[in-house]
Structure formats: C-alpha cells, structure tokens
Amino acid sequence: MDYHEFRRHFRIGKTVYNLKDGGRDAVSPAKQLLVFMWHISNLESVSETANIFVISPSTAQGCVHTVAKVIANSANKFIKWPDHDRRGFLSGCQKGFPSVQLQIVVDDRMLITDAFVG
C-alpha cells in the first residue's frame, strides 16, 4: 500500500507507524490497531484483511479481538456522559446492507461521551 492510499484509509501518514511485513514476529500494538481499524471500516473478510497486512487470518482475527477487548475494557476511563449543563447529539446512517455499526455520542465541544459498536 503506497503512502497516499495508506493515508486515505487511515487518515494518518504511513511514517507514523513502523510496519514490519512478513516473518513470524509478534504483531506490534500499532499494527494490531491498524488491522482492527481496517477490518471494522471496510467490508472485507478477515482473510482479505490478513492479506493486506501480510499476516495469517487467525492472527488478523486475534488482532481484531484483542483491540476490541482493550477498547471495551477501557471505555469507562475515556468516555464520560456529559453533565446536565452540556448537551450531546446522535447521528446515524442506514447503508442498506450488513455492516458494523458504530454509534458515537459527542458533546457540544465534539468530545466523545459514549461509543457503541454492534
């Protein structure tokens, strides 16, 4: 994946992450996060995601599971409901086909106050 394609998919420059393709080394947390972000934001199978990152499908599935678990277990540390003086809003989208749904609630300062994936 070239620099521009990487930036278009992940909204950051490729140089931010040091991706090491191939081999049987442990998958870095940074690469696990990219695998997770790619998988939940594209309509591709685990096998297709694995091919993009040059890892096995079981490793790709493990990355997705691990990052999702970390996010779920850490949610209360980073996501807070606003007090009654601050209002939030909810925005949604119906795509018309099966997909991962993400609901994010933000306050008037665009700070995430709640998130749900399901």
LOSE-109614 format. One record per residue: residue number from 1; x, y, z of N, C-alpha, C, O in turn. Coordinates in nm, 3 decimals. Layout:
// LOSE-109614
 num  n.east n.north    n.up ca.east ca.north   ca.up  c.east c.north    c.up  o.east o.north    o.up
 NUM       X       Y       Z       X        Y       Z       X       Y       Z       X       Y       Z
...
// end
This chain:
// LOSE-109614
 num  n.east n.north    n.up ca.east ca.north   ca.up  c.east c.north    c.up  o.east o.north    o.up
   1   0.086  -0.116   0.000   0.000    0.000   0.000   0.091   0.123   0.000   0.177   0.139   0.087
   2   0.070   0.210  -0.099   0.155    0.329  -0.106   0.112   0.434  -0.003   0.009   0.419   0.063
   3   0.192   0.539   0.009   0.171    0.641   0.112   0.032   0.704   0.102  -0.037   0.719   0.202
   4  -0.008   0.742  -0.019  -0.136    0.812  -0.037  -0.255   0.721  -0.008  -0.353   0.765   0.053
   5  -0.248   0.595  -0.050  -0.356    0.501  -0.021  -0.365   0.475   0.130  -0.474   0.470   0.186
   6  -0.249   0.460   0.194  -0.246    0.439   0.339  -0.309   0.559   0.410  -0.391   0.541   0.500
   7  -0.271   0.679   0.371  -0.324    0.800   0.433  -0.475   0.812   0.411  -0.548   0.857   0.500
   8  -0.523   0.774   0.293  -0.666    0.782   0.264  -0.744   0.686   0.352  -0.853   0.720   0.399
   9  -0.692   0.566   0.376  -0.762    0.467   0.457  -0.755   0.496   0.606  -0.854   0.479   0.677
  10  -0.639   0.541   0.655  -0.619    0.555   0.799  -0.615   0.700   0.848  -0.611   0.723   0.969
  11  -0.616   0.797   0.757  -0.617    0.938   0.791  -0.491   0.984   0.864  -0.493   1.085   0.934
  12  -0.384   0.909   0.849  -0.254    0.945   0.907  -0.147   0.901   0.808  -0.172   0.818   0.721
  13  -0.028   0.957   0.821   0.081    0.919   0.733   0.138   0.782   0.770   0.138   0.744   0.887
  14   0.185   0.710   0.671   0.241    0.578   0.693   0.365   0.581   0.781   0.396   0.483   0.848
  15   0.435   0.692   0.781   0.557    0.701   0.861   0.529   0.704   1.011   0.621   0.684   1.091
  16   0.404   0.729   1.049   0.368    0.728   1.191   0.388   0.589   1.249   0.425   0.573   1.365
  17   0.363   0.489   1.168   0.377    0.350   1.213   0.495   0.284   1.143   0.518   0.307   1.024
  18   0.568   0.205   1.214   0.677    0.127   1.158   0.624  -0.013   1.136   0.635  -0.098   1.225
  19   0.568  -0.039   1.020   0.511   -0.170   0.993   0.620  -0.263   0.940   0.693  -0.227   0.848
  20   0.630  -0.379   0.999   0.726   -0.480   0.953   0.645  -0.593   0.892   0.578  -0.667   0.964
  21   0.653  -0.606   0.760   0.575   -0.709   0.691   0.649  -0.842   0.691   0.772  -0.847   0.686
  22   0.571  -0.948   0.697   0.625   -1.082   0.687   0.687  -1.132   0.815   0.688  -1.062   0.916
  23   0.738  -1.253   0.810   0.802   -1.313   0.927   0.703  -1.361   1.030   0.582  -1.351   1.010
  24   0.754  -1.414   1.138   0.669   -1.466   1.244   0.686  -1.388   1.374   0.658  -1.439   1.482
  25   0.733  -1.266   1.361   0.749   -1.181   1.479   0.613  -1.148   1.538   0.511  -1.155   1.469
  26   0.611  -1.112   1.663   0.488   -1.070   1.727   0.435  -0.945   1.656   0.513  -0.861   1.611
  27   0.304  -0.934   1.648   0.243   -0.818   1.584   0.242  -0.704   1.685   0.189  -0.717   1.795
  28   0.301  -0.592   1.647   0.310   -0.477   1.738   0.171  -0.423   1.770   0.079  -0.442   1.691
  29   0.155  -0.357   1.883   0.026   -0.295   1.914  -0.019  -0.195   1.808  -0.138  -0.186   1.777
  30   0.076  -0.121   1.750   0.041   -0.026   1.645  -0.018  -0.097   1.524  -0.118  -0.051   1.468
  31   0.042  -0.208   1.484  -0.009   -0.283   1.370  -0.142  -0.350   1.405  -0.231  -0.357   1.320
  32  -0.157  -0.399   1.528  -0.284   -0.456   1.570  -0.396  -0.353   1.558  -0.507  -0.385   1.513
  33  -0.367  -0.229   1.598  -0.466   -0.122   1.588  -0.502  -0.096   1.443  -0.620  -0.076   1.412
  34  -0.405  -0.094   1.354  -0.432   -0.073   1.212  -0.516  -0.187   1.154  -0.608  -0.162   1.076
  35  -0.486  -0.311   1.192  -0.565   -0.427   1.145  -0.710  -0.410   1.192  -0.803  -0.429   1.114
  36  -0.729  -0.374   1.318  -0.862   -0.352   1.373  -0.935  -0.242   1.298  -1.049  -0.260   1.255
  37  -0.868  -0.127   1.281  -0.931   -0.013   1.213  -0.969  -0.050   1.069  -1.077  -0.014   1.022
  38  -0.880  -0.121   1.000  -0.909   -0.160   0.862  -1.029  -0.254   0.859  -1.120  -0.236   0.779
  39  -1.028  -0.354   0.946  -1.133   -0.456   0.944  -1.271  -0.398   0.974  -1.369  -0.434   0.909
  40  -1.280  -0.307   1.072  -1.412   -0.255   1.106  -1.458  -0.145   1.010  -1.577  -0.111   1.008
  41  -1.367  -0.088   0.932  -1.406    0.021   0.843  -1.421  -0.020   0.697  -1.455   0.063   0.613
  42  -1.396  -0.146   0.666  -1.409   -0.195   0.529  -1.496  -0.320   0.527  -1.501  -0.395   0.624
  43  -1.564  -0.340   0.417  -1.648   -0.459   0.402  -1.566  -0.573   0.344  -1.592  -0.619   0.233
  44  -1.468  -0.617   0.420  -1.382   -0.726   0.376  -1.379  -0.835   0.481  -1.404  -0.810   0.599
  45  -1.349  -0.955   0.436  -1.339   -1.067   0.529  -1.210  -1.059   0.609  -1.120  -0.981   0.577
  46  -1.202  -1.141   0.712  -1.079   -1.149   0.791  -0.963  -1.193   0.701  -0.851  -1.143   0.715
  47  -0.990  -1.285   0.610  -0.884   -1.332   0.518  -0.832  -1.220   0.430  -0.711  -1.210   0.408
  48  -0.921  -1.135   0.380  -0.877   -1.023   0.296  -0.797  -0.922   0.379  -0.696  -0.869   0.333
  49  -0.843  -0.897   0.501  -0.769   -0.808   0.590  -0.630  -0.865   0.619  -0.531  -0.792   0.617
  50  -0.624  -0.995   0.645  -0.496   -1.061   0.672  -0.401  -1.046   0.553  -0.282  -1.020   0.573
  51  -0.451  -1.062   0.432  -0.367   -1.050   0.312  -0.308  -0.910   0.299  -0.193  -0.896   0.260
  52  -0.386  -0.809   0.332  -0.338   -0.671   0.321  -0.220  -0.646   0.415  -0.125  -0.576   0.380
  53  -0.227  -0.705   0.535  -0.124   -0.682   0.636  -0.019  -0.793   0.642   0.068  -0.793   0.730
  54  -0.026  -0.887   0.549   0.069   -0.997   0.538   0.080  -1.073   0.671   0.190  -1.094   0.724
  55  -0.035  -1.113   0.723  -0.043   -1.195   0.843  -0.145  -1.305   0.818  -0.220  -1.298   0.720
  56  -0.148  -1.405   0.902  -0.244   -1.513   0.884  -0.383  -1.467   0.925  -0.397  -1.374   1.005
  57  -0.488  -1.531   0.871  -0.624   -1.495   0.911  -0.647  -1.510   1.062  -0.717  -1.428   1.122
  58  -0.589  -1.612   1.123  -0.607   -1.629   1.267  -0.540  -1.516   1.345  -0.590  -1.473   1.449
  59  -0.426  -1.468   1.296  -0.359   -1.356   1.360  -0.442  -1.229   1.343  -0.455  -1.150   1.437
  60  -0.498  -1.209   1.224  -0.584   -1.093   1.199  -0.705  -1.095   1.292  -0.740  -0.993   1.351
  61  -0.769  -1.212   1.305  -0.884   -1.224   1.393  -0.844  -1.197   1.538  -0.917  -1.132   1.613
  62  -0.727  -1.246   1.578  -0.677   -1.221   1.712  -0.654  -1.072   1.737  -0.685  -1.021   1.844
  63  -0.600  -1.002   1.636  -0.578   -0.857   1.648  -0.710  -0.785   1.668  -0.722  -0.699   1.757
  64  -0.810  -0.819   1.587  -0.941   -0.755   1.597  -1.001  -0.780   1.735  -1.053  -0.689   1.798
  65  -0.993  -0.904   1.781  -1.050   -0.940   1.912  -0.976  -0.868   2.025  -1.039  -0.814   2.116
  66  -0.845  -0.867   2.019  -0.765   -0.805   2.125  -0.792  -0.655   2.136  -0.813  -0.604   2.246
  67  -0.791  -0.585   2.023  -0.812   -0.440   2.026  -0.955  -0.409   2.071  -0.976  -0.315   2.148
  68  -1.053  -0.485   2.023  -1.191   -0.462   2.066  -1.205  -0.482   2.216  -1.276  -0.407   2.283
  69  -1.137  -0.583   2.269  -1.142   -0.610   2.413  -1.077  -0.495   2.492  -1.130  -0.453   2.595
  70  -0.964  -0.446   2.444  -0.896   -0.334   2.511  -0.987  -0.211   2.511  -0.999  -0.142   2.612
  71  -1.048  -0.182   2.398  -1.138   -0.066   2.389  -1.256  -0.083   2.484  -1.290   0.010   2.557
  72  -1.317  -0.200   2.484  -1.432   -0.225   2.571  -1.393  -0.213   2.719  -1.467  -0.155   2.798
  73  -1.278  -0.268   2.754  -1.234   -0.264   2.894  -1.188  -0.125   2.939  -1.187  -0.096   3.058
  74  -1.151  -0.040   2.844  -1.101    0.093   2.877  -1.205   0.203   2.858  -1.179   0.319   2.890
  75  -1.321   0.168   2.808  -1.420    0.269   2.771  -1.452   0.365   2.885  -1.461   0.486   2.864
  76  -1.469   0.313   3.005  -1.508    0.399   3.118  -1.400   0.497   3.158  -1.429   0.597   3.224
  77  -1.275   0.471   3.119  -1.167    0.564   3.151  -1.168   0.687   3.061  -1.127   0.795   3.102
  78  -1.217   0.670   2.938  -1.207    0.775   2.838  -1.340   0.833   2.796  -1.345   0.945   2.744
  79  -1.448   0.761   2.815  -1.579    0.805   2.768  -1.664   0.839   2.889  -1.689   0.754   2.974
  80  -1.708   0.962   2.897  -1.790    1.010   3.008  -1.916   1.074   2.953  -1.912   1.146   2.854
  81  -2.028   1.047   3.018  -2.152    1.114   2.982  -2.143   1.258   3.027  -2.087   1.287   3.133
  82  -2.200   1.350   2.948  -2.195    1.492   2.987  -2.288   1.517   3.106  -2.386   1.445   3.127
  83  -2.255   1.621   3.183  -2.345    1.659   3.291  -2.467   1.730   3.229  -2.470   1.753   3.108
  84  -2.564   1.764   3.309  -2.689    1.819   3.258  -2.671   1.957   3.194  -2.762   2.003   3.125
  85  -2.558   2.023   3.215  -2.535    2.155   3.155  -2.481   2.146   3.013  -2.477   2.247   2.941
  86  -2.439   2.027   2.972  -2.383    2.010   2.837  -2.472   1.914   2.759  -2.512   1.810   2.809
  87  -2.500   1.951   2.635  -2.587    1.869   2.552  -2.504   1.788   2.453  -2.394   1.828   2.416
  88  -2.558   1.675   2.412  -2.495    1.594   2.309  -2.590   1.575   2.193  -2.705   1.617   2.200
  89  -2.542   1.511   2.086  -2.631    1.478   1.977  -2.593   1.342   1.921  -2.482   1.293   1.943
  90  -2.685   1.282   1.849  -2.668    1.149   1.793  -2.692   1.156   1.644  -2.792   1.212   1.599
  91  -2.601   1.101   1.566  -2.614    1.100   1.422  -2.602   0.956   1.373  -2.522   0.879   1.426
  92  -2.681   0.919   1.275  -2.678    0.782   1.227  -2.683   0.774   1.076  -2.706   0.874   1.008
  93  -2.661   0.654   1.025  -2.659    0.632   0.880  -2.712   0.493   0.852  -2.670   0.397   0.917
  94  -2.803   0.480   0.758  -2.853    0.350   0.715  -2.792   0.320   0.579  -2.818   0.391   0.482
  95  -2.711   0.215   0.571  -2.641    0.183   0.448  -2.722   0.092   0.355  -2.699   0.092   0.234
  96  -2.815   0.016   0.410  -2.894   -0.073   0.327  -2.830  -0.209   0.306  -2.880  -0.289   0.226
  97  -2.719  -0.238   0.375  -2.656   -0.369   0.366  -2.587  -0.397   0.499  -2.559  -0.304   0.574
  98  -2.560  -0.527   0.528  -2.499   -0.560   0.658  -2.363  -0.492   0.675  -2.281  -0.491   0.583
  99  -2.342  -0.435   0.792  -2.214   -0.370   0.821  -2.199  -0.356   0.971  -2.295  -0.371   1.047
 100  -2.078  -0.326   1.014  -2.054   -0.296   1.154  -2.111  -0.157   1.180  -2.082  -0.063   1.106
 101  -2.189  -0.145   1.282  -2.249   -0.016   1.317  -2.170   0.046   1.431  -2.134  -0.021   1.527
 102  -2.144   0.173   1.419  -2.073    0.246   1.523  -2.159   0.366   1.562  -2.195   0.448   1.478
 103  -2.190   0.375   1.689  -2.265    0.490   1.741  -2.173   0.566   1.835  -2.119   0.510   1.930
 104  -2.156   0.693   1.807  -2.074    0.777   1.893  -2.157   0.898   1.935  -2.222   0.962   1.852
 105  -2.156   0.927   2.063  -2.222    1.045   2.116  -2.114   1.144   2.154  -2.018   1.111   2.223
 106  -2.131   1.269   2.106  -2.034    1.373   2.138  -2.106   1.489   2.205  -2.227   1.507   2.190
 107  -2.030   1.568   2.279  -2.090    1.685   2.342  -2.073   1.807   2.251  -2.026   1.794   2.138
 108  -2.111   1.923   2.301  -2.106    2.045   2.221  -1.964   2.086   2.182  -1.946   2.171   2.094
 109  -1.864   2.027   2.247  -1.724    2.055   2.212  -1.664   1.944   2.127  -1.542   1.939   2.107
 110  -1.749   1.853   2.078  -1.710    1.739   1.993  -1.620   1.641   2.067  -1.539   1.572   2.005
 111  -1.634   1.633   2.199  -1.564    1.532   2.278  -1.652   1.408   2.286  -1.771   1.419   2.313
 112  -1.595   1.292   2.265  -1.672    1.168   2.268  -1.716   1.142   2.412  -1.635   1.140   2.505
 113  -1.846   1.124   2.428  -1.901    1.095   2.560  -1.949   0.952   2.572  -1.965   0.901   2.684
 114  -1.974   0.884   2.458  -2.015    0.745   2.460  -1.990   0.687   2.322  -1.997   0.757   2.222
 115  -1.961   0.557   2.318  -1.943    0.488   2.190  -1.997   0.347   2.203  -1.983   0.284   2.308
 116  -2.058   0.297   2.095  -2.110    0.161   2.094  -2.085   0.102   1.956  -2.116   0.165   1.854
 117  -2.029  -0.017   1.951  -2.009   -0.089   1.826  -2.091  -0.217   1.834  -2.080  -0.292   1.932
 118  -2.172  -0.242   1.734  -2.253   -0.364   1.738  -2.335  -0.381   1.614  -2.409  -0.479   1.601
// end
